[in-house]
Amino acid sequence: MSREAPTSPAERLTALRDAMREHDIDAWWLPSSDPHNSEYLPEHWAGRAWLSGFDGSVGTLVITQHAAGVWVDSRYWVQAEEQLAGSGIELMKLHPGQGDAPMQWLAENLESGATLGFDANVVALASARRLEEALSPAGIQLRGDLDLLDSIWPDRPSLPEAPLYAHDSTYLDESRAERLARVREAMAEHEADWHPISTLDDIAWLTQLRGADVDFNPVFLAHLLIGRETATLFVAPGKLDATLRESLTADGIQIAPYTDWASQLAELPEGSRVLIDPARLTLGTRQALPDGATLVEAFQPSTLAKGRKSDGDLEHVRQAMEEDGAALCEFFAWLEDALAQGETVTELTVDDKLTAARAARPGFVSRSFSTIAAFNDNGALPHYHATPEAHATIEGNGLLLIDSGGQYPGGTTDITRVVPVGEIDDAHREDYTLVLKGTIALSRAHFPRGIPSAQLDAIARAPLWTSGRDYGHGTGHGVGYFLNVHEGPQVIAWHAPVAPHTAMQPGMITSIEPGVYRPGKWGIRIENLVANRPAAESEFGDFLRFETLTLCPIDTRCIEPSLLDESEIDWLDAYHADVRERLAPKLEGEALAWLEKRTQPLARG
């Protein structure tokens, strides 16, 4: 007998518990993930959001018969508390370095002999191993052969069917065959016969294809199996036209149905050596491999190769930044005029107008993430998202934070700026200037090539720490090349694991985005994207520096000049001179006048 579709988080929680009892499962583990370990999910795999009502991009939901909680970091605490209200699911606050807290909670709250269930197809192999290590000593069994959501989610969205297209060769200085050859060289170093890849951005980079299966990220659902001489792309029928099929075949890539992934892995020859990355493949994929296969575990080679942009890539990124910066100037000129004229402007209007300005620029494809337009106290929520039901009007006095980005064939952008509305006070300016000092400090840093990226975090935080301030998110994430706005392997965050693959290498693009958040008052974040470039060679080794890629004025009306030293003012003036020189040829009228006004040298005391 079919179930009636549950309509509220509380009803869905009850339905899941009923399904758990039917299968003798004592607890259920539901991460924010899919078979590709994605950060941003197609709706089909957005089960944690559907079941709990909390729709932040990161969070782990754990359910027992008597308790339920969503573990999220400080970026989402206020949002989660509001969205979980009345659901029967508790907000569980994660602090830096406590990623395994939900596992520890299970070990403490489940009795020996209990069973934890999950869908092995959406749990990374590395995560499954940590679950085993945390729960086995407590006598808790793991079961990963079920997807209970299927039994309680009758209107579950189907898989996306958007067609694929080729990344324009104008923006590429390396062929598909050359990229596959680079991966095979790494396979040979490990004496591996096969290398399965499920991460969507790696597959898009290797195949030089793009899609629209995930909002804001030009990727597509697929798996890729690379052999020493062959390769197979597992993708849904109908997503590739005849021209793309011929192109892939010419480069030695066969096509197979997306649903054949597990069955074809099971048919690999006995004794095959298979190169896998436990953090980037699911337990379900591991279980599909033949028992006789020899696993060679190493960091996925395409991830580091993809992260290191070529000189040609970086030149296209610079051009994309100029188009993006021009769009921002058009938008901010409109915003200041609209507010001065007394027009009604809301956080939703900001998103609409900014997206329209970008859409008018050559090559614009889409936003690179959902725009954050947050006025006053909403800015204190780092991942705030205005909705038609809940948003602020930009009026009165305070600070407006705008975090946005665009996708272009020549690059992916991500920028945060904060502008004053009406009158602001000394407390606003002090917070803003200290954040700016952090941005400047890291932007002008030189550092040894190969330094673990996490070790750079303190440079940006030092001006804030000195005054007793801090922020709960990382300082920087990698950014793709017309790919995901969040990309590894590097991440600038003191609590991130220090590992060889996080080493800073030439060509990487990373964000620099320190902030200060005062709940109920305001939030400030200043974000630019930077590229690792050669700085110096000496008897002490090779050194790198950051080239600032983002082009948009930093609002000097929010600055307290007395808190900046001469070198910091020099950096800001030089940055604004570069912004003015490169964007002025692309602007005219009010936007050009706004650019010239907002890039004037900072008045010194």
Helices and strands as residue ranges (DSSP letters): H 9-22, E 27-30, G 43-45, H 47-52, E 60-64, E 68-72, G 74-76, H 77-84, E 90-93, H 101-109, E 115-117, G 120-122, H 125-135, G 136-138, E 141-143, H 149-152, E 165-166, G 169-171, H 176-189, E 194-197, H 200-207, E 209-210, E 223-227, E 231-234, H 242-250, E 253-256, G 258-260, H 261-266, E 273-276, H 283-288, E 294-297, H 301-307, H 311-340, H 347-359, E 366-367, E 372-375, G 376-380, E 398-404, E 406-408, E 411-412, E 415-421, H 426-443, E 446-448, G 453-456, H 457-466, E 476-478, E 487-492, G 500-502, E 509-512, E 515-518, E 522-525, E 528-538, E 541-548, G 556-558, G 561-563, H 566-583, G 584-586, H 589-598
